[in-house]
Amino acid sequence: MVYGTVYPKNETFDKRIIEQLNSIVPGGVSDKEADRIVYSKDYWPIALRWYLDGTVPALPDCIVWPENAEQVAGIIKLANDWRTPVVPYGEGSGVVGGAVPVKGGIVVDMRKMDRVVEIDDASLMVTAQTGINGMNLERHLDREGYTMGHIPQSLYCSSLGGWLACRAAGQFSTKYGKIEDIVVAIEAVLADGSFIKSKAVPRSSTGPSVERLLLGSEGTLGIITEATLKIWPYPEERAMVSFIFDSISHALETVRKIMRKNVYPAVVRIYDKNETLRHFYIKNKCMLILLMEGDKELVKLEKGISVKVCKSEDGNECGEEPVLHWLDMRFNVKESSEFTPKGFIFDTVEVSSGWKNAMSLYKAIIQAMRNVDGVVVASGHASHFYPQGVCFYFTFGGLPPKHVTPFKFYESVWDAIMEACLREHGSISHHHGIGLMRAKWLKEEMGERMSILKKIKKVIDPNNIMNPGKMGVGNEE
Amino acid sequence: MKSKYAWIMDSLAKTSFSTKARAMRHFLIGKKEYLRRKKTRADMDSVIKCALCPNMCKFDCPVLAAEKNDAMSPSGKTRIAYFIETDRLNSQDAIELMYKCAGCDACMQWCPFDFSVGDILKGVREDIAGMSLAPPRIIKIKENLEKNHTIHERKYDKSTDGKGDVLYFMGCEVSSERGEIADSMTKIFEGAGEKYVLLKDEWCCASPFINLGFTDEFKKFAEHNVKAIEESGCRTMVCSCPTCTYVFRHIYPQFGFEIKARVMHTSEYLLRLMENKKMAKAIEKECVYHDPCALIRKLGLEEEPRKIAKRAGMKIKETYFNRKDTKCCGMGCSLGSTNPDIASKMADARLEELKKQSDCIVTACPTCNTTFRKGGVEVYDISEIVLKAWEKA
C-alpha cells in the first residue's frame, strides 16, 4: 500500500467479524483492498483533492451488502457485540463527509435493497426499499405515469435512503416539498437491532412522530430500510418563464411577493450577478427562472400570477430559453473534474434564512468568503423558496495561499461562512446535512436542543456504533 | 459574447495581485503535476476527470446494476485506475476490477465530457499488460485467440473461391454459434445476384485484443485482415456483427489500417436491398426489438433494423429502455469471456425486460442473439427475417 489515509486506521477491528458477517449475509461481504478504497469516501469535495494527492480519507475494514431488513438487524447486532462502527452507505453522493468511515468498521451498502415494493394509485403513494438509486426510482415511476417531484442535482447518483437520512431537497421542491414533506412512512432498523415501522396514512395525531427522528439523523441512530412516499400523476403541462433584474435583492423581493400569493412554481431559481454570467453569459444582471408544472389550468394560472408580479417589479422578460438551458445543463457537474486537478479547491454551501434577514445574510456570507485569503470565486444563488424565507446556495473556489494546506484553506472558508450565517440568524444547512464538515457548528446551531439530541443518541445507540464521529452527537467528542 | 470562463475572470478581477498570479499559473499549468508522472497508454486526463466526477452515470451502468458494488461503478473503476496508473496500487482485486466493464457506453449518454468509460479502461488495460500485471486468465484469452484466430471455434465450413464484389465477414459468433445467419446472408447474396466472397480462413476482427489491452496482437490481426479483405477484391464488406463493423470502420484507421472497401453492417445493406426488391409480409407477429449497444451507440443505427422487421410484417414492440437507452446483453467488450458471471446476470436482466413485451425477439447482433436464445425465447436475426420475406414474395 503506497497511499495514505487522513483518518487513522481502526486498529481494533477483529477479522472474525468478517467471518460472522458472512454467516449473516452469505457471500455479501468484502474486505478487498479496491473495494475498501472505493468506499473510503463520499463526494466530500476536499476528499477529491486528497485522493488526487494519493490519500484516501478513511478506510473501512469491510463492506457488507444486506438483502433484507433482517440481515441489516443481524449486522447491527453483531456490530454491537464487537463494538465496531457501522456506516450506512446509499450512493456515496453526500458532500459533507457523512459517509466517510472515519473510525473504520463496517460499511453497510444498501444497494441490494432496491426494490419498488408497491405503487398505490388510489392513495398516490409508492413504497420502495431505500437502497434504490434516485433516477431508477424516478424512471420506475415515470414508466407507470407518475413522478415523485424530488429531483435533486444528485438524482443520478444518490439513493432514497440517503435522501431521507440527510433530509434532502430537490430542484422542484418549491412545489413538491422537501423529502420530509414527501415521505409518508418509514421502516427502519435502530442502533440496537430493533425494528420500527410507521403507518402509511396521511396524518396521525398519536403523539410525537418517533420515526421522524431518523430523518436527518445521517445514519447515527439506525438504518432506514423502506419508505412510503407521495407521488403525483405525471404533470400534463409545463410552463417556463424567466426574468432579468438589476440586483439580487430586487429578484428576491419579487419572489417573496409571488410566494405571499400562495403560488408555488415547481422551480424557482435566482442567480446573483456572478452566477448569471457563469450560467447564462449575461453580465451585471440577475436571472430569475420559473418553471410551473401540473394541471393545465393551474399552470396557466400560476404562470399568469408570477409573470404579473415580475413585471410589476420591473423584471425584464427573457422567455423560455434560459429555463430550457438550465434544464439542459442542470446535471452537468463538471467543475470538480475540471478544476481540482488544477489545484483549485471548490465547494458549495447551502443555508436557509427567513425573509427578514435574507439580504443581509447573503451579503455577509459573500463578504466572509471573499475575506479569506486565496478565495477567487464567491457567488450564490437562491433555489428553494417559502412564504417564510429562502435557501441560499453559495459557491466558493480558490487556491490555498503559500504554506497553507488545502484542508486548512478549505476549513477557513467554511468557518467564515458558518460564522456569518449564524451571526445573521440563518440555519447552517438547508439540505446537504451535517456530516463531518458541519459537525463542530451544530451545537451553536441547535443550542439546548443539542443536549437532547445527544441524550437520544445515547439511549438509542449506547455503544455509539452508528456512524461514529459525525454530527457531534456521539460520545467521542 | 459567450465565454466559458468569463465568470472566473470576473471573480479574479476582484482579487489581490498575488492571488491573480497564482490562479493564472495554476489555471494554465496546474494539471501537469498530476499528468506528468509517467508515460501511459491510458488517457490520464480522462481517467482523472472521470475519477473526480460524482458518478452521474452510475444509475445506468449495467455492470453496477448486476453486481451492486460501487467499486464497479464507472467512477469507482476510474478511481482505482488512477491509483494503479500512479503505482499506488497493484493488488489482484484492483487489477481484476479493470476488466469489469461491458464497454456498452451507457455511461457516455450522461457524461458531461462524453467519456466512454469502456474506452478509457482499454488504455488502462494496455498499461496493465505493459506492467505484466494482466491476470493469467486474461492472458489465456489472448493466447487462445492468437492460436485459433477466432474467439470460439469455427464450425461453419462453407467458403468461396476467388474474388467477388461483396465480402461477407461473418464474425466469430456467427462462424461458431449462429451458422444460420451466414446461411441466410449467402442465400440473400445469391438471390440478389451478388458475386460474394466468404473467406476460407476468416480471422477475428481483433476487437478482443483492443478490449483487453494487447495492441501488438491487434496490429498483427489487423494486418492479416486488411490483406485478406484486399485480396478478396471486394468493394463492399458486409458484417453481421456491429462490433466488427465498428472496429473495421473506426478503429482500424486509428491504427493506420485503411480498408478500401465500404464497410457496412447487415442492417444497412439489407434495408437498401429490401427497398429495391419485392418483399412479402412473411412474419406477421408481434415481437420486441433489442438495440445492440455497439449498433446504436457506436454506429448510430436505430431505424434500419426496425424498418426491416416492419417490412417483413412484424409488429415491433419496444422496451422502456430502447434505442440509446438500451441495456447491454452482457457480452460487450469481452465481458462474456473475462467475467461470465457478471455477463450472465446482465443477460438475465435484459431478457426479463424483453420478455415483458414479447417472447419473440428481433436483434441485429449475433452475440446478443446467442445470449437471448439461452433464455428459451424465439430470436430472429434481421438476415433471417429478410430471407423469409423474400422467399415468400
Contacts between the chains, C-beta under 8 A, distances in Angstrom:
chain1	res1	chain2	res2	distance
A	1	B	88	7.9
A	1	B	89	7.6
A	2	B	87	6.9
A	2	B	88	4.9
A	2	B	89	7.6
A	3	B	83	6.4
A	3	B	88	4.5
A	3	B	89	7.0
A	30	B	69	7.4
A	32	B	71	7.9
A	32	B	91	7.6
A	32	B	93	4.0
A	33	B	89	7.1
A	33	B	91	4.6
A	33	B	93	6.1
A	33	B	94	6.3
A	34	B	71	5.5
A	34	B	80	5.1
A	34	B	89	7.3
A	34	B	91	6.6
A	34	B	93	4.8
A	34	B	94	4.0
A	34	B	97	5.2
A	35	B	69	6.6
A	35	B	71	4.9
A	35	B	93	7.2
A	37	B	79	7.2
A	37	B	80	6.5
A	37	B	83	6.8
A	37	B	89	7.2
A	37	B	94	7.8
A	38	B	70	5.3
A	38	B	71	4.2
A	38	B	76	4.6
A	38	B	79	6.2
A	38	B	80	6.7
A	39	B	70	6.4
A	39	B	71	7.7
A	43	B	54	4.9
A	48	B	52	5.1
A	51	B	51	7.3
A	51	B	52	7.7
A	51	B	79	6.9
A	51	B	82	7.7
A	52	B	34	6.1
A	52	B	48	7.1
A	52	B	52	7.2
A	52	B	82	7.9
A	54	B	83	7.7
A	54	B	86	6.7
A	54	B	88	5.6
A	63	B	69	7.8
A	65	B	68	6.0
A	65	B	69	7.3
A	89	B	70	7.7
A	91	B	55	7.6
A	91	B	58	7.2
A	91	B	70	7.7
A	92	B	55	7.6
A	92	B	70	6.2
A	93	B	54	5.6
A	93	B	55	7.4
A	109	B	68	7.3
A	109	B	69	7.4
A	109	B	70	6.7
A	111	B	68	4.3
A	111	B	69	7.7
A	111	B	70	7.4
A	112	B	68	4.9
A	114	B	68	7.7
A	133	B	58	7.3
A	133	B	59	4.5
A	134	B	59	7.5
A	135	B	59	4.2
A	135	B	60	7.8
A	136	B	59	5.4
A	139	B	320	7.7
A	143	B	320	4.9
A	154	B	54	6.7
A	156	B	55	7.9
A	156	B	56	4.6
A	156	B	57	6.9
A	156	B	58	6.9
A	156	B	59	5.0
A	156	B	60	7.9
A	156	B	110	6.3
A	157	B	54	5.1
A	157	B	55	4.6
A	157	B	56	5.4
A	157	B	58	5.5
A	157	B	59	7.0
A	274	B	7	5.6
A	274	B	10	6.1
A	274	B	11	6.2
A	275	B	7	7.3
A	277	B	6	5.6
A	277	B	7	4.6
A	277	B	10	5.7
A	278	B	6	7.7
A	278	B	7	3.5
A	281	B	1	7.4
A	281	B	2	4.4
A	281	B	3	7.0
A	281	B	6	6.9
A	283	B	6	7.7
A	283	B	10	7.8
A	331	B	56	6.0
A	331	B	110	7.3
A	331	B	112	7.9
A	332	B	112	4.1
A	333	B	53	6.8
A	333	B	54	5.6
A	333	B	56	5.9
A	333	B	112	6.8
A	334	B	112	4.7
A	334	B	113	7.1
A	336	B	52	5.2
A	336	B	53	7.2
A	336	B	54	7.4
A	337	B	48	7.4
A	337	B	49	4.0
A	337	B	50	7.4
A	337	B	52	4.5
A	337	B	53	5.3
A	337	B	113	7.2
A	338	B	49	7.2
A	340	B	52	5.4
A	341	B	30	6.8
A	341	B	31	4.6
A	341	B	34	5.1
A	341	B	35	7.8
A	341	B	45	8.0
A	341	B	48	5.4
A	341	B	49	7.7
A	341	B	52	7.4
A	342	B	26	5.1
A	342	B	27	5.8
A	342	B	30	3.6
A	342	B	31	5.4
A	343	B	26	4.3
A	343	B	30	4.1
A	343	B	33	7.6
A	344	B	23	7.9
A	344	B	26	6.6
A	344	B	30	7.6
A	370	B	14	7.2
A	373	B	19	7.6
A	374	B	19	6.3
A	375	B	15	7.6
A	375	B	19	8.0
A	376	B	8	7.0
A	376	B	11	5.3
A	376	B	12	5.9
A	376	B	15	5.7
A	376	B	19	6.4
A	376	B	23	5.3
A	377	B	7	7.5
A	377	B	8	6.5
A	377	B	11	4.5
A	378	B	11	7.1
A	379	B	7	7.6
A	379	B	11	7.4
A	398	B	19	7.5
A	398	B	23	7.8
A	399	B	19	7.1
A	399	B	22	5.4
A	399	B	23	6.0
A	399	B	26	5.9
